[in-house]
Amino acid sequence: MKVAISGGTGFVGVHLARALIDSGHSVRLLVRSRVYQPAVGALEYVQADLSSAERIAPALEGCDAMVSLAGILHQSKLNSFEDVHHQLPLKLANAAIQAGIDRMTHVSALHADINGPSEYLKSKGRAEQSLSRLQDKLSLSFHQPSVIFGAGDDLINQFAALLKFAPVMPLARGNSLFQPVYIGDLATAIALDLTQNQPDQPQTHQWVGPERLSLVELVQTVAKHLSLKRWIFALPDPIGAVQAAALGMLPNPPMTLDNYRSLSVNSVADGPTCPSRLDEEIPKYLFQGSRDDQARQLWAALEYAAGG
């Protein structure tokens, strides 16, 4: 099977591409520029104009499935939640239909909801709602993970970088709960569902890890693996909201008021869990350099696997 991936050059994309290639499939990554090298075995890069379904469709010719991964944590004037989370997946779906593709996987977020507490969750919910209206033309699967960790992630790497310089770390919504899911488990699950399942009705899969941790406990786990003694604590909600609003004014904010609102809903779910634990996986990548260093290693390994 040949799988087209939008958003495939990001954290989840490189791991998903590797999972698909390791399973004997080929991957086409849709990219905006020509900076990527030519095809390497089972991996190819195709420049795509994402402005409309009609312009995307030619880049999908010859593919059997479409994966929509694009996502942002903070919106800006150039990239809004509405454009990236809702309109882009809808354009990709219509482009897939025009290109003769009959199955699509969309990676959303746990508790995506058109009536959610944040614009982030609302935009994710609108995408699922709009895509579901195309169920007579596309076999659709929605994947809703909790926070994701693994080599090349933003989550653990960002906290690790902050902890090295901050002896005290007050956290807005520090008592919010998560079930961190390991990227290796998530990528394998998505690849398996995409290639072996073709539902008649849209299916939603929730992916969570085996342990429920508060944000404070999650950051404490990172500090422990770095052998750092830090004072990490939850701020009262009114003060946390002020902190989030202030941080949101930074050029590359670690948190915004919209993130704060998202955290009013615990990122947990009942049901089956993925097996890998945070404590077991963090040491495997936390000391492999910066996030960018980890990403370069992942890409080198992916292209080596694809060329084999």
PLY file of the C-alpha trace (Angstrom):
ply
format ascii 1.0
element vertex 308
property float x
property float y
property float z
element edge 307
property int vertex1
property int vertex2
end_header
0.00 0.00 0.00
1.20 3.52 -0.78
0.24 6.03 1.93
0.24 9.81 1.51
0.90 11.78 4.70
0.24 15.47 5.28
2.13 16.79 8.29
4.47 13.86 7.85
7.69 15.79 8.47
6.76 16.39 12.11
7.22 14.33 15.26
4.35 11.88 14.74
4.94 11.76 10.99
8.50 10.44 11.07
7.53 7.68 13.50
4.41 6.74 11.53
6.35 6.68 8.26
8.88 4.33 9.86
6.12 2.04 11.18
4.51 1.85 7.73
7.80 1.19 5.92
8.83 -1.45 8.46
5.49 -3.17 7.70
6.27 -3.31 3.98
4.34 -0.26 2.79
5.58 2.83 0.94
5.12 6.43 2.06
4.66 9.70 0.20
5.25 12.79 2.33
3.49 15.94 1.15
5.84 18.91 1.60
5.51 22.62 0.87
8.99 23.14 -0.58
11.60 21.34 -2.66
14.26 21.30 0.05
13.78 17.59 0.65
15.92 15.12 -1.26
14.56 12.82 -3.99
12.82 9.54 -3.23
14.71 7.01 -1.13
13.36 3.52 -1.77
9.95 3.27 -0.11
9.98 6.95 0.91
9.24 9.85 -1.42
8.72 13.58 -1.00
6.17 15.35 -3.19
5.67 19.11 -3.18
2.01 19.98 -2.68
0.09 23.24 -2.84
-2.26 22.93 0.14
-4.39 25.95 -0.74
-7.27 23.91 -2.18
-8.44 20.34 -2.74
-8.03 20.78 -6.49
-4.37 21.72 -6.08
-3.65 18.96 -3.58
-5.22 16.15 -5.63
-2.39 15.77 -8.21
0.09 15.10 -5.39
-2.04 12.14 -4.28
-2.20 10.32 -7.61
-1.24 6.67 -7.23
-1.75 6.55 -3.46
-4.09 4.14 -1.69
-4.66 5.98 1.58
-4.45 9.48 3.06
-3.21 10.43 6.54
-3.84 13.87 8.03
-1.39 14.73 10.82
-0.98 18.51 10.72
-1.48 20.15 14.10
-0.35 23.15 16.15
-0.49 23.88 19.88
-0.51 27.66 19.51
-2.25 29.63 16.78
-0.89 32.76 15.14
-1.90 35.25 12.47
-0.35 32.97 9.83
-1.62 29.65 11.22
-4.96 29.56 12.98
-6.53 26.51 14.62
-9.42 26.80 12.18
-7.14 26.69 9.14
-4.76 23.96 10.31
-7.08 21.71 12.31
-10.36 22.06 10.41
-10.03 23.47 6.91
-6.82 21.64 5.94
-8.08 18.12 6.81
-11.28 18.88 4.91
-9.29 19.95 1.84
-7.15 16.82 2.12
-10.24 14.62 2.32
-11.81 16.16 -0.77
-8.49 15.93 -2.60
-8.26 12.26 -1.67
-11.73 11.65 -3.09
-10.77 13.43 -6.33
-7.63 11.28 -6.56
-9.61 8.06 -6.18
-8.48 7.30 -2.62
-11.09 5.49 -0.54
-9.64 5.56 2.98
-8.39 8.30 5.28
-6.93 8.45 8.76
-7.10 11.68 10.74
-5.08 12.19 13.92
-7.10 14.40 16.24
-6.87 14.89 20.02
-8.36 13.25 23.06
-11.66 14.97 23.95
-11.89 16.88 20.67
-15.29 18.55 20.88
-17.05 21.34 19.01
-18.28 22.51 22.43
-14.92 22.06 24.16
-13.41 24.60 26.58
-10.67 25.78 24.21
-10.35 26.83 20.59
-7.82 24.00 20.16
-10.32 21.29 21.15
-13.19 22.99 19.31
-11.23 23.12 16.05
-10.31 19.44 16.39
-13.97 18.64 17.00
-15.10 20.62 13.96
-12.71 18.63 11.78
-14.14 15.31 12.93
-17.67 16.59 12.42
-16.99 17.87 8.88
-15.02 14.81 7.82
-17.78 12.51 9.06
-20.11 14.05 6.48
-17.91 12.46 3.79
-18.43 8.93 5.11
-20.26 7.83 1.96
-17.13 8.59 -0.09
-14.30 7.76 2.34
-13.61 5.09 4.93
-12.64 7.22 7.94
-10.72 6.58 11.15
-10.13 9.21 13.83
-7.28 8.72 16.29
-7.42 10.64 19.57
-4.21 10.37 21.63
-3.43 11.81 25.03
-0.12 13.69 25.22
2.55 11.88 23.20
6.15 11.27 24.23
9.18 9.71 22.58
12.33 10.58 20.67
11.97 13.99 19.02
9.00 15.07 21.14
8.24 18.59 22.34
6.71 17.50 25.63
9.57 15.83 27.53
12.37 17.64 25.72
10.89 21.06 26.48
10.49 20.32 30.19
14.00 18.84 30.29
15.44 22.04 28.81
13.52 24.23 31.29
14.44 22.10 34.29
18.16 22.48 33.62
17.92 26.22 34.27
14.91 26.65 36.57
15.33 25.64 40.24
11.64 26.36 40.79
8.86 25.40 38.38
5.33 26.64 39.17
2.83 25.01 36.81
-0.54 26.31 35.67
-3.08 23.47 35.81
-0.42 21.41 37.57
-3.05 18.98 38.88
-4.50 18.22 35.44
-4.25 14.53 34.60
-2.67 12.86 31.57
-2.12 9.34 30.31
1.06 9.86 28.27
1.18 7.57 25.25
4.47 6.42 23.75
4.93 7.37 20.10
6.14 3.89 19.18
2.89 2.36 20.44
0.79 5.05 18.76
2.53 4.83 15.38
2.23 1.04 15.32
-1.47 1.21 16.21
-2.26 3.82 13.54
-0.31 1.94 10.87
-2.08 -1.32 11.71
-5.53 0.28 11.66
-4.85 2.13 8.41
-3.60 -0.89 6.49
-5.86 -3.62 7.89
-9.14 -1.88 8.71
-11.58 -0.17 6.35
-14.70 0.75 8.35
-18.05 1.50 6.71
-18.78 4.11 9.38
-16.27 6.57 10.89
-14.44 4.96 13.79
-12.83 6.78 16.71
-9.86 5.29 18.56
-8.63 6.74 21.84
-4.97 6.10 22.67
-3.64 6.45 26.20
-0.75 5.07 28.19
-0.89 2.75 31.22
-0.46 5.40 33.95
-2.35 8.51 34.98
-0.06 11.34 36.02
-0.71 14.92 37.00
1.30 17.56 35.16
3.36 18.02 38.33
4.09 14.27 38.50
5.02 14.19 34.83
7.56 17.01 35.25
8.87 15.41 38.45
9.51 12.23 36.46
11.61 14.17 33.96
13.56 15.85 36.77
14.23 12.47 38.38
15.76 11.08 35.19
17.94 14.18 34.90
19.03 13.72 38.54
17.82 17.25 39.30
16.25 18.37 42.56
13.64 20.96 41.70
10.65 22.50 43.43
7.76 21.66 41.11
4.27 22.63 42.22
0.78 23.49 40.97
-0.34 27.11 40.95
-3.82 28.05 42.17
-6.10 28.40 39.15
-6.45 32.23 39.19
-2.66 32.66 39.32
-2.20 29.91 36.74
-4.48 31.75 34.33
-2.40 34.91 34.73
0.80 32.93 34.13
-0.65 31.34 30.98
-1.79 34.71 29.64
1.63 36.25 30.29
3.54 33.35 28.71
1.22 33.51 25.72
2.65 36.92 24.82
6.12 35.46 24.20
7.25 34.88 20.58
7.41 31.08 21.03
5.22 30.54 24.09
5.55 27.41 26.24
1.90 27.93 27.21
-1.06 30.12 26.30
-4.44 30.90 27.81
-6.01 28.55 25.26
-3.69 25.74 26.42
-4.77 26.54 29.97
-8.41 26.12 28.97
-7.65 22.81 27.24
-6.14 21.54 30.49
-9.47 22.02 32.29
-10.35 18.63 30.77
-8.21 15.75 32.00
-6.45 14.03 29.09
-7.42 10.53 30.22
-9.75 7.82 28.97
-11.17 4.51 30.13
-10.62 1.33 28.18
-7.55 -0.41 26.73
-4.16 1.22 27.21
-0.91 1.15 25.26
1.81 -0.77 27.12
4.87 1.50 27.26
5.52 3.47 30.44
7.04 6.93 30.71
9.66 5.79 33.22
10.87 3.02 30.91
11.09 5.01 27.68
12.45 8.41 28.77
16.02 7.15 29.40
16.16 5.73 25.86
16.12 9.17 24.24
16.46 11.95 26.79
20.25 11.84 26.64
20.55 11.65 22.84
21.10 15.39 22.47
18.54 18.11 21.90
15.15 17.61 20.31
16.66 18.66 16.96
19.50 16.16 17.39
16.97 13.42 18.06
14.95 14.44 15.00
18.02 14.25 12.76
18.79 10.77 14.04
15.20 9.69 13.38
15.28 10.98 9.81
18.60 9.30 9.09
17.23 6.01 10.44
14.00 6.40 8.44
15.78 7.01 5.14
18.15 4.12 5.81
15.17 1.82 6.46
13.35 3.12 3.37
16.36 2.59 1.16
16.84 -0.95 2.34
0 1
1 2
2 3
3 4
4 5
5 6
6 7
7 8
8 9
9 10
10 11
11 12
12 13
13 14
14 15
15 16
16 17
17 18
18 19
19 20
20 21
21 22
22 23
23 24
24 25
25 26
26 27
27 28
28 29
29 30
30 31
31 32
32 33
33 34
34 35
35 36
36 37
37 38
38 39
39 40
40 41
41 42
42 43
43 44
44 45
45 46
46 47
47 48
48 49
49 50
50 51
51 52
52 53
53 54
54 55
55 56
56 57
57 58
58 59
59 60
60 61
61 62
62 63
63 64
64 65
65 66
66 67
67 68
68 69
69 70
70 71
71 72
72 73
73 74
74 75
75 76
76 77
77 78
78 79
79 80
80 81
81 82
82 83
83 84
84 85
85 86
86 87
87 88
88 89
89 90
90 91
91 92
92 93
93 94
94 95
95 96
96 97
97 98
98 99
99 100
100 101
101 102
102 103
103 104
104 105
105 106
106 107
107 108
108 109
109 110
110 111
111 112
112 113
113 114
114 115
115 116
116 117
117 118
118 119
119 120
120 121
121 122
122 123
123 124
124 125
125 126
126 127
127 128
128 129
129 130
130 131
131 132
132 133
133 134
134 135
135 136
136 137
137 138
138 139
139 140
140 141
141 142
142 143
143 144
144 145
145 146
146 147
147 148
148 149
149 150
150 151
151 152
152 153
153 154
154 155
155 156
156 157
157 158
158 159
159 160
160 161
161 162
162 163
163 164
164 165
165 166
166 167
167 168
168 169
169 170
170 171
171 172
172 173
173 174
174 175
175 176
176 177
177 178
178 179
179 180
180 181
181 182
182 183
183 184
184 185
185 186
186 187
187 188
188 189
189 190
190 191
191 192
192 193
193 194
194 195
195 196
196 197
197 198
198 199
199 200
200 201
201 202
202 203
203 204
204 205
205 206
206 207
207 208
208 209
209 210
210 211
211 212
212 213
213 214
214 215
215 216
216 217
217 218
218 219
219 220
220 221
221 222
222 223
223 224
224 225
225 226
226 227
227 228
228 229
229 230
230 231
231 232
232 233
233 234
234 235
235 236
236 237
237 238
238 239
239 240
240 241
241 242
242 243
243 244
244 245
245 246
246 247
247 248
248 249
249 250
250 251
251 252
252 253
253 254
254 255
255 256
256 257
257 258
258 259
259 260
260 261
261 262
262 263
263 264
264 265
265 266
266 267
267 268
268 269
269 270
270 271
271 272
272 273
273 274
274 275
275 276
276 277
277 278
278 279
279 280
280 281
281 282
282 283
283 284
284 285
285 286
286 287
287 288
288 289
289 290
290 291
291 292
292 293
293 294
294 295
295 296
296 297
297 298
298 299
299 300
300 301
301 302
302 303
303 304
304 305
305 306
306 307
